Amino acid sequence: MSLRWDKFIWSVRLAKTRSQASEAISKGKIKVNGSQIKPSKEPKIGDTLLISHNSAVFSYKILNLLDKRVGPKLVVDYLLETTTDEEREKFRLYKLAQSAYRENGTGKPTKKDRRELDGFLENWEEDLNS
């Protein structure tokens, strides 16, 4: 069976699209056994995937190969997550820091906020003119 890394990563749901998987590999965010690879190379059983996501590095060991995308419940038949607790904690802290970075309702208004504000101002101007 001929299988590409980008297709495998997409198939086991580590990327939403195959092109995103290919781009991540090309940018060096996904490494195999500690080395950078090309999206067209073939994965092998026993290889270790290292995926850099923000400040953390997630690691997975390949248990089986597949040729089509599987459901989330079946991914455990093909990948074994070997990420350390230390890396998971790094990612959790990163997410926590990002959520504290900007409170909801601060900063630039959303489209919905803008429409509500415009509606309020129209009603306010009508009240002033009458």
C-alpha positions as CSV (number, residue, x, y, z in Angstrom):
1,M,0.0,0.0,0.0
2,S,1.4,3.4,-1.0
3,L,0.6,6.1,1.5
4,R,1.8,9.6,2.0
5,W,2.5,11.4,5.3
6,D,0.1,14.2,4.5
7,K,-2.7,11.7,3.8
8,F,-1.9,9.6,6.9
9,I,-1.9,12.7,9.2
10,W,-5.3,13.8,7.7
11,S,-6.6,10.2,8.0
12,V,-5.9,10.0,11.7
13,R,-7.5,13.4,12.3
14,L,-4.3,15.3,13.3
15,A,-5.1,17.9,10.6
16,K,-8.5,19.1,9.3
17,T,-7.5,18.9,5.7
18,R,-4.8,17.2,3.7
19,S,-3.4,20.5,2.5
20,Q,-3.1,21.7,6.1
21,A,-1.2,18.5,6.9
22,S,1.1,19.0,3.9
23,E,1.7,22.7,4.8
24,A,2.6,21.8,8.5
25,I,5.1,19.1,7.3
26,S,6.7,21.6,4.8
27,K,7.0,24.3,7.6
28,G,8.7,21.8,9.9
29,K,5.9,21.7,12.5
30,I,5.6,17.9,12.0
31,K,8.7,15.7,12.3
32,V,9.2,12.0,12.1
33,N,11.6,10.3,14.5
34,G,13.1,13.7,15.2
35,S,13.8,14.5,11.5
36,Q,12.1,16.8,9.1
37,I,10.3,14.9,6.2
38,K,8.5,15.6,3.0
39,P,4.7,15.2,2.6
40,S,5.2,12.6,-0.1
41,K,7.3,10.1,1.9
42,E,5.8,6.9,3.2
43,P,5.0,6.3,6.9
44,K,6.0,3.0,8.5
45,I,4.6,1.2,11.5
46,G,6.6,2.1,14.6
47,D,7.5,5.7,13.5
48,T,7.2,8.5,16.0
49,L,5.4,11.6,15.0
50,L,6.4,14.9,16.7
51,I,3.9,17.7,16.2
52,S,4.8,21.2,17.4
53,H,1.7,23.1,18.4
54,N,2.4,26.6,19.9
55,S,4.8,26.0,22.7
56,A,4.2,22.2,23.2
57,V,5.4,19.2,21.2
58,F,2.9,16.3,21.0
59,S,4.2,12.8,20.2
60,Y,2.5,9.8,18.7
61,K,3.6,6.3,17.8
62,I,2.2,4.7,14.6
63,L,0.5,1.3,15.4
64,N,-1.1,0.6,12.0
65,L,-1.4,2.2,8.5
66,L,-4.6,3.1,6.8
67,D,-5.7,4.3,3.4
68,K,-8.9,6.3,4.3
69,R,-10.0,8.7,7.0
70,V,-11.4,7.1,10.1
71,G,-13.8,8.3,12.8
72,P,-12.5,9.7,16.0
73,K,-13.2,6.6,18.0
74,L,-11.1,4.4,15.6
75,V,-8.0,6.6,15.7
76,V,-6.7,4.7,18.8
77,D,-6.3,1.6,16.5
78,Y,-3.7,3.5,14.4
79,L,-2.0,5.9,16.8
80,L,-0.7,5.8,20.4
81,E,-0.3,9.1,22.1
82,T,3.1,9.3,23.9
83,T,3.0,12.9,24.8
84,T,4.5,13.6,28.3
85,D,2.5,15.3,31.0
86,E,5.0,18.1,31.0
87,E,4.1,19.0,27.3
88,R,0.4,18.8,28.0
89,E,0.8,21.2,30.9
90,K,2.7,23.6,28.6
91,F,-0.1,23.5,26.2
92,R,-2.7,24.0,28.9
93,L,-0.9,27.0,30.3
94,Y,-0.6,28.5,26.8
95,K,-4.4,28.1,26.3
96,L,-5.0,29.6,29.7
97,A,-2.7,32.6,28.9
98,Q,-4.5,33.2,25.6
99,S,-7.9,33.2,27.2
100,A,-6.8,35.7,29.8
101,Y,-5.2,37.9,27.1
102,R,-8.5,39.4,26.0
103,E,-11.7,39.4,28.0
104,N,-14.9,38.8,26.1
105,G,-16.5,42.2,25.2
106,T,-13.3,44.1,25.1
107,G,-11.4,45.3,22.0
108,K,-12.9,45.7,18.5
109,P,-16.7,45.1,18.4
110,T,-18.0,42.0,16.6
111,K,-20.3,42.4,13.6
112,K,-23.3,41.6,15.9
113,D,-22.1,44.2,18.4
114,R,-21.8,46.8,15.6
115,R,-25.3,46.1,14.3
116,E,-26.8,46.5,17.8
117,L,-24.9,49.7,18.4
118,D,-26.1,51.1,15.0
119,G,-29.7,50.2,15.9
120,F,-29.4,51.8,19.3
121,L,-27.9,55.0,17.8
122,E,-30.6,55.2,15.1
123,N,-33.3,55.0,17.8
124,W,-31.5,57.5,20.0
125,E,-31.2,60.0,17.1
126,E,-35.0,59.6,16.3
127,D,-35.8,60.3,19.9
128,L,-33.7,63.5,19.9
129,N,-35.3,64.8,16.6
130,S,-38.8,64.3,17.8
